[in-house]
Amino acid sequence: MQEDRTGTGALGQTHQQARQVSLELPDWAWEEMAALPSQLATPEERMAAVLHFARLNTLHATGGPFAAGIFTRDSGTLVVLAVNRVVPLICSCAHAEVMAISLAQKRLGCFDLGAAGLPAHELVVNWMPCAMCFGALLWSGIRSLVVAGYGPEMEAITGFDEGPLPPDWQQELARRGIAFRGNVLRAESLAAFREFAASGAPVYNARQGILP
Amino acid sequence: MQEDRTGTGALGQTHQQARQVSLELPDWAWEEMAALPSQLATPEERMAAVLHFARLNTLHATGGPFAAGIFTRDSGTLVVLAVNRVVPLICSCAHAEVMAISLAQKRLGCFDLGAAGLPAHELVVNWMPCAMCFGALLWSGIRSLVVAGYGPEMEAITGFDEGPLPPDWQQELARRGIAFRGNVLRAESLAAFREFAASGAPVYNARQGILP
């Protein structure tokens, strides 16, 4: 359907006079966040919550199969758990990491999650961030990145296009003082992407059909 | 001042219960857009409008010295001209390109500016996009990128951190069917960055003071 491919289906109209884009999570996300413990101590607990959100986002048809959480690095206090919102918000920038970083900064009143006076913050994602989100996390001020996995598997399973990371991305993170941990609940994450692929839910790459 | 560095100064409070981040331009931007011709035919005319917005953003203290416009590629119809809003919106993702792409998609009712049924769109920026915005433009659906310049000069003049582009970024654009044109009003753009640097206006890199 044309509506699904262009993203006009969700609202059914254009907004030619729109003067703002509101980055918002679905209502269920706030209800689920309220039901979580306020602190999640281990990387596995944090990732399990992220994977739960990624699955729910597909089940509720409120965005792509990606979720991202911002926690205080040491105590595991949840700041926000966000999900991908590209299609419902009609915004190709509304990846889970951009949603999480933007909402966390708003809630903490600070555009730099690594500013003096704040505890160190960690970003937890159900796969390695894409080209855009890798840049976004560099500017966010986070001091720790935890992913369920990295490499070509997610793209191969789902068909999402992740774009180019810097060839030395692990060193780039290290140079900027951002600790990295990969492969936390990797098998569970890949299983969820296989479920997504089997569901027939839409993949929202730009310029569909014209990529070589 | 602590307030300036952390970005809490603009609103003077935190928003712990905030459930959305609103990507908004300053009022002056809409007034200036209304005063522009509805079509700007040449790359130089489009860039001049972008440079005008970048300068005004510093003058009004409404964000960093960057602006980005989305135009229809062939006819030059203005969709939106946006500016950097990191500090006022307390959002490290609110670079000019992210603002322009997000607002353009909202106004056109489509998360893919390159979707079937839309005219081709062009992104015009007063310097080469940073690591995040390079990814953002790949996902936006634009089919043409025009910049005032690229290379280390802007970072050297202003102190802004742009992060790593893919080593083969020109080929990456070409592979994805995005035409590229550099060095449109380059000297004028660099002169504006020198003015910015001389003004003492804030530079908002993340984790100030801890980068090596």
Interface residues (C-beta under 8 A of the other chain):
Chain A: Q2 R5 T6 G7 T8 L11 Q13 T14 H15 Q16 Q17 A18 R19 Q20 V21 S22 L23 E24 L25 W30 V86 V87 L89 I90 C91 S92 C93 A94 V98 I101 S102 L103 Q105 K106 R107 L108 G109 C110 F111 D112 L113 G114 A115 A116 G117 L118 C130 A131 M132 C133 F134 G135 A136 L138 W139 S140 G141 R143 G163 P164 P166 P167 E172 R175 R176 G177 Y204 N205 A206 R207 Q208 G209 I210 L211 P212
Chain B: Q2 R5 T6 G7 T8 L11 Q13 T14 H15 Q16 Q17 A18 R19 Q20 V21 S22 L23 E24 L25 W30 V86 V87 L89 I90 C91 S92 C93 A94 V98 I101 S102 L103 Q105 K106 R107 L108 G109 C110 F111 D112 L113 G114 A115 A116 G117 L118 C130 A131 M132 C133 F134 G135 A136 L138 W139 S140 G141 R143 G163 P164 P166 P167 E172 R175 R176 G177 Y204 N205 A206 R207 Q208 G209 I210 L211 P212
